[in-house]
């Protein structure tokens, strides 16, 4: 009988899907079921899933019209039948001991309600992988309270569903679902809701999850003006959930607002180029930015960008952003040639 459900939402993931599925087949812990949710893919993803299903009865494949990863994960939770549940992204993959190491603390201590592990980030800047940690060294390989962990959710990639294992009973008994209306930090909101009903989290320092950013290019993952509404929805959710977890929301909301406005304006310029008609959008962002004069700025690049934005120097800003990205691209090409 399976003990862990692994839920994978899939949308046009054919390039890395087999690597992902093979890493699950190679798990040293064998008591799992795999729930694959095809979210309206138009490539070979569904065909690949069905081929694996034909060879292993632990594979379950479900399809839905494209509704986004949150709706796909909700369907996966609904279909799961096990005591524990984990989420994996279709273009990522796992160390062979991922499930074994994550489930051991849950089986040995009933007060532990979630286990997290560290990860390896692969990107065009570091294709061999960068070994990264969720928590400070003094909080690794130990049990920490849900309240203590909640304050780290807003740093790095702590607020994502992957790299974690959950108790299915907590999700089901409290009717926890991802909000499919939100396309920004929906994972984080789900985890905050989950933590309200938990006692302790166990952190493993082993880097067991491979976070794949190799497919990302300069225009992938760019923010759009519609994300301002997503920020509003997520901030409202934080305000509602924070008191239950003793989180100070004021600084967190300021930090998240600053990061979104900086990235949104930067991405607007980057996606439309120097001479394009991005002036209207930049004016809107400039107005929002000037409402928050005490927002944290960050590094020198952000400082120059925000200064030009606040002073409505939109053409100069477009020249600066595109020149900076061109320089970054040139550095990357030089680095690749040196490493050959």
N, C-alpha and C positions, 0 to 999 in steps of 0.2 A: 504493500500500500504506500502511496506517495505521502511525503511529509511536507514538501515545499512546492508551491506553484510558482513558476517563473512566467511573468507576463511580458510579452514583447509587442508593442504597437508597431505596425509596419506600413510604411508608405514609400513606394519606389526606392527600395533599399537593396536592389539586386547586387550592387557592387561588393558590399561587405557582408551580406546576409549569410552566406554559407560559412564564412569564417566565424561569425557569431554563433550559428547553430552548431557547428563542429565543436566549439569551445564548451558548449553545454553538454554535448554527447560525451566529451572527455572528462567530465566532472568525476572526481574520486568518490564523492557522495552520490549515491545512485537513486535515492528515494525521492524523485521529483516528477512533476508533470509540467509540460511546457504548453502554454496557452499563447498561440500566435493570432493576433488580430490584424487581418488585412484591412487597412483603412482606405479602400478604394484605389489601390495601386494600379497603375497603367503599364508597368514594366513586367518583368518576369518574377516578381516577388512571390505572387500566389503560386505559381508553378513550382518554384523552389520549395515553398512550404509543404505543398502536397506531396512532393517527391520524398521529403524527409518523413512525413506522416505515414507514408506507405511502408516505410522500413522500421518504424518504431512507434508502438502504440501509446507511448507517453506523450507524443506530439498531438495536440488538438489545434485545428485550424478553423477560425471563424472569419467571416467577411461582413463588412458593412460599407455603405456608401461613405465617401470621404467626409469625416466629421471632426478630424483633428485628434492629436494624441491623447488628450484628456478623456474624450468620449471612448476612445479605443481602450484605454487603461481601465476605465469604469466597467466596460463590458468584460474585460479580462478578470477583474475582481469578481464580478457576478458569476462567471463561469467556473471560478476556482473552487476546489473542494477540500483543500488541505488546511493544516493548522497554521502554516506559515506561508508568507508570500514575498516574492522579490520582483523587482522591475529591472529590465535590461533594455537598452536602446538597440535598435536593429543594426546599427553600424558600429557597435562596440563589441568587445569580447571579454572573456573571463579567464583568469588563472584556473588551473585544474582543481585547486583546492578552495576555490571561492565559497562554494556552498558548505563544504565541510567545516571550514574555519568560522564562517558566520553563524552556523547553527549550533555549534558546541556551547557557547555561553547561554543560549536560550534553553537548551536541554539541561544544563547544570544548575540554573538559578531561575526560579519562577518569577522573581521580581524584575528580571531583565525583560524589557518589552520591545527593544529594538537593538540591533547590532549594526555597526558601521565599520567599513574598512577604508584604507587609503587606496590611492589610485595612481595610474601611470597615464600621463597626458601625451598623446602623439599629435603633432601638428607639422605644418610645412616648415616651421622654424626649428623644430626638434623632432624629426621623423623617427629617431631611435628611442624616443620616450623620455619624459621628465617625471621623476618620481616625486609625488607631492603628498602632503599630509593635510587632513581636515582640521586637526586640533593641535595645540601646543604639546610639546614632548611630555610634560608632566601629567597630561590627561589621556595619554595613549595607553593601551593594554590595561585598562581598568574600567570599573563601573563608575558612572557619574550620574547625578540626578538629572531628571528631565529639565528642571529649571536652569541648571548650569549649561546644559547643552543648547537650550533654546537661544541663548545669547550668541552662540557661534553660528547660528543658521544664516546670518546675514553677511558672512564672510566667505570668500572663495566660492566653492561649489557645494557647500554644506546643504543648501536648500534644494538639492535635486533628489529624485527618487532612487536613482541607481547607486550602487555601492552600499546598499542597506538591505536588511531583512526585517519584516514586520510580522506582528501577530495578526492573523486574519480575523480572529474573534473581536479584537478592538475595532477594526475597520467595520465589520458587519454589525456588531452590537450598537455602535454609535452612528451607523448609517453615513460613514465618511465617504465623500465622493470628490473627485476633481471637478472644478468649475470650468465647463467647456466654453463659457463666454469669454474667459480670460486667456490670453496668449502670452502673458508675461508673468513669470513667477508663480504659475498655478501649482507647481510641485511644492514650493515653499509654503504656500497657504495650507495645502493638504498635510504637510508634515507638522506644521504648527497645531493644526486641529488634532492630529494624532497624539502629539505630545501631551495635550491636556489630560488624556486618559491613561497616561503611563507613569511608571515609577522611576525606572533606571534605564540608561542607555549604556551599552558596552562598546568601547572603541578598540578596534584592532589596528595595530600599526603596520601590518603587512600590506603591501601594494598589490591588490588582487583584482582590480578592475581596470581594464584598458579603455580609456576615454579617447575616442577617435575624432580628431579634428582635421584629419588629413585632407578631407574633401573641401574644407572651407577655402574660399577665395576672397578677394577684396570686397566682393559684392554680396557674399552669402551672409545671412544673419543680420542684415541691415535693419535698423529700426525705421518705423514709418510714423506719420503723424497720428495714426489710429492708436498707437501705443500710449499716447497721453491718456486716453480713456482707460486703457488697461492699468496704467499707473494709479489712476484715481480709484479704480475698483480694488486693486491690491492694497493700497493705503487704507481704504475703508475696512478691508478684512483684517489688516494688521491692528488697527485701532480697536476692533471688536475682540480679537483674540489675545492681544498683549496682556491685559490685566490678569488673565488666568495663569499666565506664565511669568509674571513679574518682569516684563520687558519694558524698558523705557523707549517708547515709540518716537519721541520727538527727534532725537538725533538720527535714528535709523531712517525715518521718513525724509529728513533733510538730505542725508547721504544718498539715498536711493533716488530722490528727485534730482539731485545734482548730477548723478551718474547718467540718468536717463536723458536729461536735457542736453548734457554735453555730447553724449553719443548720438542722440537723435539729430542734433544740428550738424555734427560731424558727418554722419552717414548721409544726411540730405545733400550736403555739398559733394561728398564722394560719389554718390550714385548718379548725380546729374551733371557733374563736370563743372568746369570753370565758367563757361559762357552761357550756361543753361538758365532757365527761369526758376531758380530755387529761391528768389528773393522773397516771394510771398510767404513761403513756409518759414524762412529764416526770420522774417519780421515777427511772426507769431511766437516763435521760440524765444526771440530776443525779449519780447514783452514778458513772457513767463520767467525768463532768467532774471530780469531786473526786479521782479517781485521778491526774489530770494537773494538779497545782497550778501547774506552771511553763509551761502552755500559753500561747502568745501570745494576747492578748485582741483587740487591734485598736482600733476607734474607740470613742467614748463610748457610742454605742447598744449595742454589743456588751458593753462593760464593765458597764453597768447590767443588761443581760439576764443575763449570766453570774453577776453578784453575786446577783441574785434567785434564780436557778436553784440556785446552790450552797447558798444559805441556805433552800431549800425554800419560798420565798415564791411558790408557784405561781399563786395568784389575782392577786397584784400583778403578776406577770410577764405573765399573760394580758392584764390591763388595759393595761400598758405597751406591749406589742407591738402590740395592736390600735389603741391610740391613736396610736402612731408611724406605723403604716401609713395610718391615716385622714388624718393630717396630710400625709403624702407625697402621697396621692391628691388632697387639696384643693389642695396646691401645684401639682400637675400640671394640674388643671383651670383654675386661675388663669393659669398660664403659657400654656395653649392659648388661653384667651380673650384674653389680651394680644396673642398673635401673630396672631390673626385680623384 
